[in-house]
Amino acid sequence: MRRLHYAGTYVLTPDDVSTALLRYARALAETHSSDVVSIPVLEEGGARGWAHFLIGPASQLYSTPVAEAVEEIEEPELVQELERRANRLQPGAAEWPDLLHEEDGVFGEDDF
């Protein structure tokens, strides 16, 4: 589970959803386009819900790991759809885990 930071707040969402959303946002930014996507989130009190994001060139998204144990939400179809959209916009772009590598909480120097 990851904290996906957006517009001064954050939501908790599965690792693979966060990754796919960030990759799609990157593809949209590089093609100067935008989209609205809905992703599963864990709400306060543990309820599951959905958040809607407008992503594109001006998106300021980043994710951080959640240290405490939280039940994962599985949405493989959504992840596949976000990956399909990103691949359509950027067919040669790096995919996870090739995109970013966390090493002891710090990104490797070859990631920038």
C-alpha positions as CSV (number, residue, x, y, z in Angstrom):
1,M,0.0,0.0,0.0
2,R,1.2,3.5,-0.8
3,R,0.3,7.1,0.1
4,L,-0.4,8.9,-3.2
5,H,0.1,12.6,-2.5
6,Y,-2.0,15.0,-4.6
7,A,-3.2,18.6,-4.1
8,G,-1.8,18.9,-0.6
9,T,-3.3,15.7,0.8
10,Y,-3.0,12.0,0.2
11,V,-4.9,8.8,-0.3
12,L,-3.9,5.2,0.4
13,T,-3.9,3.0,-2.7
14,P,-2.4,-0.3,-3.7
15,D,1.3,-0.3,-4.8
16,D,0.5,-1.5,-8.3
17,V,-2.3,1.1,-8.8
18,S,0.0,3.9,-7.6
19,T,2.7,2.7,-10.0
20,A,0.3,2.5,-13.0
21,L,-1.2,5.9,-12.2
22,L,2.2,7.6,-12.0
23,R,3.3,6.0,-15.2
24,Y,0.1,7.0,-17.0
25,A,0.4,10.6,-15.6
26,R,4.0,10.7,-16.9
27,A,2.8,9.6,-20.4
28,L,0.0,12.2,-20.4
29,A,2.4,14.9,-19.3
30,E,4.9,14.1,-22.1
31,T,2.1,14.1,-24.7
32,H,0.5,17.3,-23.3
33,S,-2.8,15.7,-22.6
34,S,-4.9,14.9,-19.6
35,D,-7.5,12.4,-18.3
36,V,-9.7,11.7,-15.4
37,V,-9.2,8.3,-13.7
38,S,-10.8,6.6,-10.7
39,I,-8.7,4.5,-8.4
40,P,-9.5,2.4,-5.3
41,V,-8.5,3.9,-2.0
42,L,-8.6,2.9,1.6
43,E,-10.7,5.5,3.5
44,E,-10.4,6.6,7.1
45,G,-11.7,3.7,9.3
46,G,-10.7,1.1,6.8
47,A,-13.6,1.4,4.4
48,R,-12.8,0.9,0.7
49,G,-13.8,3.7,-1.7
50,W,-12.8,5.4,-5.0
51,A,-11.0,8.6,-5.6
52,H,-11.1,10.5,-8.9
53,F,-8.0,12.2,-10.2
54,L,-7.5,14.7,-13.0
55,I,-4.0,13.9,-14.3
56,G,-1.9,15.5,-17.0
57,P,1.0,17.9,-17.6
58,A,0.4,19.9,-14.4
59,S,-0.1,16.9,-12.1
60,Q,2.0,17.0,-9.0
61,L,1.8,13.4,-7.8
62,Y,4.2,11.4,-5.7
63,S,3.9,8.3,-3.7
64,T,5.5,7.1,-0.4
65,P,5.3,3.7,1.2
66,V,2.9,3.0,4.1
67,A,4.9,1.5,7.0
68,E,2.1,0.0,8.9
69,A,0.4,-3.2,7.8
70,V,-2.7,-2.5,5.7
71,E,-4.9,-4.9,3.8
72,E,-4.2,-4.6,0.1
73,I,-6.9,-3.9,-2.4
74,E,-6.7,-5.9,-5.6
75,E,-7.7,-4.2,-8.9
76,P,-5.7,-6.0,-11.6
77,E,-8.1,-4.9,-14.4
78,L,-7.7,-1.2,-13.5
79,V,-3.9,-1.6,-13.4
80,Q,-4.0,-3.3,-16.8
81,E,-6.1,-0.5,-18.2
82,L,-3.8,2.2,-16.9
83,E,-0.8,0.4,-18.3
84,R,-2.6,0.0,-21.7
85,R,-3.3,3.7,-21.8
86,A,0.3,4.6,-20.9
87,N,1.7,2.2,-23.5
88,R,-0.5,3.7,-26.1
89,L,0.9,7.1,-25.4
90,Q,4.5,6.0,-24.8
91,P,5.1,2.6,-26.3
92,G,8.9,2.6,-25.6
93,A,8.8,4.0,-22.0
94,A,10.3,2.0,-19.2
95,E,8.0,-0.1,-17.1
96,W,8.1,-0.8,-13.4
97,P,10.4,-1.9,-11.8
98,D,12.7,-0.5,-14.4
99,L,11.3,3.1,-13.9
100,L,12.3,3.7,-10.3
101,H,14.3,1.7,-7.8
102,E,14.1,2.2,-4.1
103,E,17.2,1.2,-2.2
104,D,16.9,1.5,1.5
105,G,14.3,4.3,1.0
106,V,16.6,6.3,-1.4
107,F,16.4,6.3,-5.2
108,G,19.5,5.1,-7.0
109,E,21.5,7.8,-8.8
110,D,20.8,6.1,-12.2
111,D,17.1,6.8,-11.7
112,F,17.4,10.5,-12.4
